[in-house]
Amino acid sequence: MVPRTGSTSKYGQIEEIVLEGFGVEPPGDEQAIHDALFQLPMGFIKNIEAGLGFPKEYSSIVDCVEELDDVTSLIITKRGSTRRIPPGWAALLSCRYPTRI
């Protein structure tokens, strides 16, 4: 999970991006946070100061998801599209993500 913390949000509506099936575990301490950044797939900003998430080249992904009412979480999954997505979430299959992840 890549939640945005602090008083400002990087995106207008999206509060978190969840990586499902990538083997990235939520960090438990500061060192684990830095280690987890290196586990993020290609196509993600891995710099805390820059704000975790997508580089500007992929801003259209967030723009499209934010056109969906009440969606605050985005799941990028390697597990397929057959599972039920809860209300307030949108899913993107990793094979359709515009880079190899």
N, CA, C and O of each residue as an XYZ file, in Angstrom:
404
protein
N       0.843     -1.160      0.000
C       0.000      0.000      0.000
C       0.895      1.232      0.000
O       1.915      1.261      0.689
N       0.519      2.242     -0.766
C       1.283      3.474     -0.852
C       0.363      4.624     -0.447
O      -0.096      5.381     -1.302
N       0.090      4.759      0.866
C      -0.800      5.838      1.277
C      -0.083      7.167      1.297
O       1.130      7.221      1.501
N      -0.808      8.218      1.090
C      -0.264      9.573      1.165
C      -0.565     10.113      2.550
O      -1.722     10.114      2.972
N       0.444     10.569      3.260
C       0.237     11.113      4.593
C       0.519     12.606      4.577
O       1.165     13.113      3.660
N       0.038     13.301      5.587
C       0.264     14.737      5.678
C      -0.995     15.497      5.342
O      -2.051     14.904      5.123
N      -0.884     16.818      5.300
C      -2.066     17.648      5.133
C      -2.479     17.833      3.683
O      -3.624     18.201      3.418
N      -1.585     17.589      2.744
C      -1.947     17.746      1.341
C      -1.876     16.413      0.640
O      -1.079     15.545      0.994
N      -2.720     16.264     -0.357
C      -2.764     15.030     -1.123
C      -2.086     15.251     -2.464
O      -2.225     16.313     -3.070
N      -1.364     14.264     -2.918
C      -0.726     14.367     -4.223
C      -1.780     14.383     -5.321
O      -1.621     15.056     -6.339
N      -2.849     13.641     -5.106
C      -3.936     13.564     -6.068
C      -5.187     14.151     -5.437
O      -5.308     14.205     -4.213
N      -6.106     14.587     -6.266
C      -7.309     15.220     -5.758
C      -8.209     14.283     -4.981
O      -8.722     14.642     -3.922
N      -8.402     13.085     -5.504
C      -9.380     12.153     -4.929
C      -8.745     10.863     -4.439
O      -9.201     10.291     -3.448
N      -7.710     10.397     -5.108
C      -7.054      9.134     -4.757
C      -6.242      9.318     -3.479
O      -5.350     10.164     -3.410
N      -6.565      8.514     -2.475
C      -5.876      8.575     -1.189
C      -4.814      7.495     -1.032
O      -3.876      7.648     -0.251
N      -4.966      6.387     -1.786
C      -3.988      5.310     -1.674
C      -3.928      4.516     -2.970
O      -4.897      4.415     -3.722
N      -2.744      3.958     -3.193
C      -2.512      3.047     -4.316
C      -2.034      1.743     -3.700
O      -1.051      1.725     -2.959
N      -2.728      0.653     -4.004
C      -2.406     -0.653     -3.438
C      -1.795     -1.514     -4.533
O      -2.351     -1.627     -5.626
N      -0.655     -2.117     -4.239
C       0.007     -3.043     -5.161
C      -0.318     -4.446     -4.699
O       0.105     -4.859     -3.619
N      -1.067     -5.186     -5.506
C      -1.531     -6.519     -5.131
C      -0.798     -7.571     -5.962
O      -0.831     -7.541     -7.192
N      -0.141     -8.497     -5.275
C       0.556     -9.573     -5.965
C       1.972     -9.227     -6.383
O       2.568     -9.955     -7.177
N       2.529     -8.135     -5.870
C       3.880     -7.711     -6.224
C       4.912     -8.112     -5.176
O       6.111     -7.939     -5.398
N       4.468     -8.648     -4.033
C       5.396     -9.039     -2.979
C       5.946     -7.875     -2.186
O       6.959     -8.027     -1.503
N       5.305     -6.707     -2.254
C       5.721     -5.543     -1.477
C       4.908     -5.547     -0.190
O       3.679     -5.481     -0.223
N       5.589     -5.624      0.927
C       4.925     -5.674      2.225
C       4.904     -4.293      2.867
O       5.837     -3.511      2.679
N       3.844     -3.979      3.630
C       3.826     -2.701      4.353
C       4.991     -2.623      5.333
O       5.216     -3.564      6.094
N       5.731     -1.524      5.328
C       6.895     -1.403      6.211
C       6.494     -1.207      7.665
O       5.452     -0.622      7.962
N       7.340     -1.706      8.571
C       7.052     -1.607      9.994
C       7.853     -0.534     10.711
O       7.450     -0.090     11.786
N       8.985     -0.102     10.142
C       9.790      0.938     10.775
C      10.457      1.770      9.676
O      10.276      1.506      8.487
N      11.235      2.783     10.094
C      11.826      3.703      9.131
C      12.753      3.005      8.141
O      12.715      3.302      6.947
N      13.588      2.080      8.623
C      14.481      1.357      7.715
C      13.684      0.518      6.721
O      14.038      0.439      5.544
N      12.615     -0.103      7.192
C      11.770     -0.910      6.309
C      11.097     -0.049      5.249
O      10.856     -0.516      4.136
N      10.791      1.197      5.578
C      10.207      2.113      4.590
C      11.191      2.331      3.453
O      10.826      2.225      2.282
N      12.443      2.636      3.794
C      13.459      2.855      2.762
C      13.703      1.592      1.944
O      13.887      1.669      0.729
N      13.707      0.431      2.595
C      13.882     -0.833      1.881
C      12.704     -1.099      0.945
O      12.889     -1.586     -0.171
N      11.495     -0.778      1.402
C      10.292     -1.015      0.598
C      10.279     -0.159     -0.661
O       9.730     -0.575     -1.681
N      10.873      1.028     -0.607
C      10.904      1.889     -1.799
C      11.600      1.196     -2.961
O      11.201      1.364     -4.114
N      12.638      0.417     -2.665
C      13.369     -0.277     -3.722
C      12.595     -1.475     -4.265
O      12.930     -1.995     -5.330
N      11.564     -1.919     -3.544
C      10.736     -3.023     -3.996
C       9.602     -2.563     -4.916
O       8.978     -3.384     -5.589
N       9.332     -1.245     -4.945
C       8.244     -0.764     -5.799
C       8.559     -1.081     -7.254
O       9.715     -1.002     -7.668
N       7.551     -1.436     -8.027
C       7.785     -1.754     -9.438
C       8.216     -0.534    -10.247
O       8.061      0.607     -9.810
N       8.758     -0.798    -11.433
C       9.068      0.286    -12.364
C       7.795      1.078    -12.621
O       6.694      0.529    -12.592
N       7.955      2.363    -12.870
C       6.806      3.189    -13.156
C       6.222      3.874    -11.939
O       5.170      4.505    -12.031
N       6.891      3.760    -10.793
C       6.459      4.446     -9.584
C       7.562      5.374     -9.102
O       8.746      5.055     -9.209
N       7.166      6.514     -8.575
C       8.117      7.414     -7.939
C       8.534      6.755     -6.627
O       7.688      6.323     -5.844
N       9.826      6.685     -6.398
C      10.356      5.985     -5.232
C      11.046      6.953     -4.271
O      11.906      6.551     -3.488
N      10.670      8.209     -4.334
C      11.272      9.249     -3.519
C      10.195      9.846     -2.619
O       9.235     10.439     -3.111
N      10.347      9.694     -1.312
C       9.333     10.170     -0.372
C       9.127     11.671     -0.505
O       7.991     12.143     -0.448
N      10.208     12.431     -0.681
C      10.090     13.881     -0.786
C       9.297     14.302     -2.028
O       8.611     15.323     -2.002
N       9.385     13.532     -3.106
C       8.649     13.845     -4.339
C       7.202     13.396     -4.253
O       6.384     13.771     -5.093
N       6.883     12.607     -3.260
C       5.531     12.069     -3.131
C       5.432     10.767     -3.889
O       5.625     10.739     -5.104
N       5.135      9.690     -3.192
C       5.031      8.383     -3.836
C       3.855      8.376     -4.788
O       2.877      9.093     -4.577
N       3.941      7.581     -5.822
C       2.856      7.483     -6.791
C       3.398      7.387     -8.198
O       4.463      6.814     -8.429
N       2.659      7.950     -9.138
C       3.010      7.872    -10.544
C       3.809      9.094    -10.989
O       3.579     10.197    -10.494
N       4.755      8.904    -11.931
C       5.386     10.071    -12.544
C       4.371     10.792    -13.437
O       3.329     10.232    -13.779
N       4.675     12.016    -13.803
C       3.745     12.836    -14.599
C       3.330     12.168    -15.906
O       2.222     12.399    -16.389
N       4.190     11.353    -16.478
C       3.862     10.679    -17.742
C       2.627      9.798    -17.612
O       1.952      9.522    -18.604
N       2.328      9.356    -16.390
C       1.198      8.462    -16.161
C       0.043      9.141    -15.428
O      -0.832      8.465    -14.886
N       0.036     10.461    -15.411
C      -1.020     11.182    -14.703
C      -2.397     10.907    -15.289
O      -3.404     11.072    -14.601
N      -2.452     10.492    -16.544
C      -3.755     10.192    -17.150
C      -4.435      9.000    -16.474
O      -5.662      8.901    -16.491
N      -3.655      8.096    -15.881
C      -4.242      6.970    -15.149
C      -5.062      7.500    -13.986
O      -6.224      7.131    -13.816
N      -4.457      8.363    -13.193
C      -5.159      8.932    -12.041
C      -6.309      9.809    -12.508
O      -7.387      9.779    -11.914
N      -6.099     10.583    -13.555
C      -7.173     11.444    -14.079
C      -8.403     10.625    -14.442
O      -9.524     11.015    -14.117
N      -8.206      9.500    -15.107
C      -9.332      8.644    -15.504
C     -10.017      8.026    -14.286
O     -11.246      7.981    -14.222
N      -9.235      7.555    -13.328
C      -9.817      6.946    -12.130
C     -10.599      7.989    -11.342
O     -11.662      7.685    -10.801
N     -10.090      9.201    -11.272
C     -10.767     10.235    -10.501
C     -12.057     10.732    -11.167
O     -12.831     11.459    -10.544
N     -12.287     10.352    -12.404
C     -13.572     10.655    -13.037
C     -14.687      9.762    -12.497
O     -15.867     10.058    -12.687
N     -14.319      8.677    -11.826
C     -15.289      7.782    -11.204
C     -15.685      8.350     -9.849
O     -14.821      8.615     -9.013
N     -16.965      8.538     -9.628
C     -17.436      9.103     -8.366
C     -17.048      8.224     -7.185
O     -17.141      6.998     -7.254
N     -16.622      8.848     -6.123
C     -16.367      8.205     -4.826
C     -15.226      7.197     -4.818
O     -15.097      6.448     -3.849
N     -14.402      7.144     -5.842
C     -13.255      6.227     -5.831
C     -12.085      6.943     -5.175
O     -11.633      7.983     -5.655
N     -11.597      6.380     -4.074
C     -10.483      6.971     -3.340
C      -9.252      6.063     -3.293
O      -8.198      6.470     -2.805
N      -9.385      4.830     -3.799
C      -8.278      3.876     -3.754
C      -8.128      3.196     -5.112
O      -9.113      2.864     -5.772
N      -6.888      3.000     -5.508
C      -6.573      2.332     -6.768
C      -5.761      1.085     -6.461
O      -4.747      1.151     -5.765
N      -6.209     -0.050     -6.983
C      -5.481     -1.314     -6.841
C      -4.810     -1.609     -8.183
O      -5.469     -1.634     -9.222
N      -3.511     -1.830     -8.152
C      -2.812     -2.340     -9.331
C      -2.491     -3.781     -8.990
O      -1.757     -4.058     -8.040
N      -3.046     -4.701     -9.772
C      -2.998     -6.106     -9.393
C      -2.374     -6.986    -10.467
O      -2.494     -6.729    -11.665
N      -1.709     -8.023    -10.000
C      -1.206     -9.085    -10.868
C      -2.102    -10.318    -10.766
O      -1.849    -11.326    -11.426
N      -3.143    -10.240     -9.944
C      -3.971    -11.406     -9.640
C      -5.156    -11.579    -10.568
O      -5.904    -12.543    -10.406
N      -5.362    -10.714    -11.514
C      -6.467    -10.878    -12.451
C      -7.674    -10.046    -12.093
O      -7.715     -9.407    -11.041
N      -8.649    -10.056    -12.965
C      -9.804     -9.171    -12.808
C     -11.042     -9.883    -12.290
O     -12.131     -9.311    -12.331
N     -10.913    -11.116    -11.803
C     -12.102    -11.874    -11.422
C     -12.571    -11.589    -10.006
O     -13.703    -11.929     -9.662
N     -11.745    -10.982     -9.182
C     -12.178    -10.754     -7.809
C     -13.084     -9.527     -7.720
O     -13.037     -8.641     -8.574
N     -13.883     -9.492     -6.706
C     -14.829     -8.400     -6.497
C     -14.089     -7.198     -5.898
O     -13.356     -7.335     -4.918
N     -14.287     -6.045     -6.488
C     -13.653     -4.815     -6.029
C     -14.644     -4.083     -5.117
O     -15.785     -3.847     -5.516
N     -14.227     -3.723     -3.905
C     -15.154     -3.052     -2.981
C     -15.534     -1.646     -3.475
O     -14.810     -1.051     -4.272
N     -16.661     -1.124     -3.001
C     -17.044      0.245     -3.351
C     -15.950      1.231     -2.930
O     -15.323      1.064     -1.884
N     -15.731      2.250     -3.746
C     -14.705      3.242     -3.453
C     -13.333      2.879     -3.985
O     -12.373      3.624     -3.788
N     -13.229      1.736     -4.662
C     -11.961      1.259     -5.211
C     -12.070      1.117     -6.722
O     -13.159      0.894     -7.252
N     -10.950      1.244     -7.410
C     -10.842      0.943     -8.833
C      -9.634      0.025     -8.998
O      -8.681      0.115     -8.224
N      -9.664     -0.852     -9.991
C      -8.564     -1.803    -10.208
C      -7.984     -1.632    -11.598
O      -8.698     -1.316    -12.549
N      -6.682     -1.845    -11.704
C      -5.964     -1.799    -12.963
C      -5.096     -3.046    -13.024
O      -4.269     -3.268    -12.139
N      -5.272     -3.862    -14.057
C      -4.413     -5.038    -14.215
C      -3.014     -4.595    -14.587
O      -2.845     -3.736    -15.452
N      -2.008     -5.170    -13.944
C      -0.628     -4.749    -14.197
C      -0.222     -4.947    -15.641
O       0.619     -4.202    -16.144
N      -0.794     -5.934    -16.331
C      -0.440     -6.168    -17.733
C      -0.944     -5.043    -18.630
O      -0.506     -4.925    -19.774
N      -1.864     -4.209    -18.124
C      -2.373     -3.079    -18.892
C      -1.729     -1.761    -18.485
O      -2.006     -0.717    -19.076
N      -0.877     -1.814    -17.484
C      -0.151     -0.641    -17.032
C       0.880     -0.312    -18.093
O       1.501     -1.223    -18.640
N       1.085      0.974    -18.405
C       1.903      1.335    -19.572
C       3.409      1.156    -19.424
O       4.170      1.781    -20.163
N       3.849      0.342    -18.512
C       5.262      0.006    -18.403
C       5.357     -1.423    -17.907
O       4.362     -1.971    -17.434
N       6.500     -2.028    -17.999
C       6.654     -3.394    -17.518
C       6.800     -3.390    -16.013
O       7.800     -2.892    -15.495
N       5.811     -3.943    -15.285
C       5.944     -4.054    -13.846
C       5.609     -5.472    -13.432
O       5.656     -5.795    -12.245
